[in-house]
Amino acid sequence: MPINDALRVEITDADVRAAKMDWLAARDGVDPDRDADGALWYYKRLISTQAQQIADEVRKPGYRWPS
């Protein structure tokens, strides 16, 4: 399925780290108003989306692994 670049959102390592910290805070009770299950779901979605972005990049013709 073609990807509409106008709708694409790039997930950065910083996004994933922030989501992980939110989830850990919710899980450990640091942020009692935060839903730990929802935070974990969001964290996993970001990881999955970032992995797909990396896979899409690697599949591009002429891609060279950074040295």
Secondary structure, 3 states (H helix, E strand, C coil): CCCCHHHCCCCCHHHHHHHHHHHHHHHCCCCCCCCHHHHHHHHHHHHHHHHHHHHHHHHCCCCCCCC
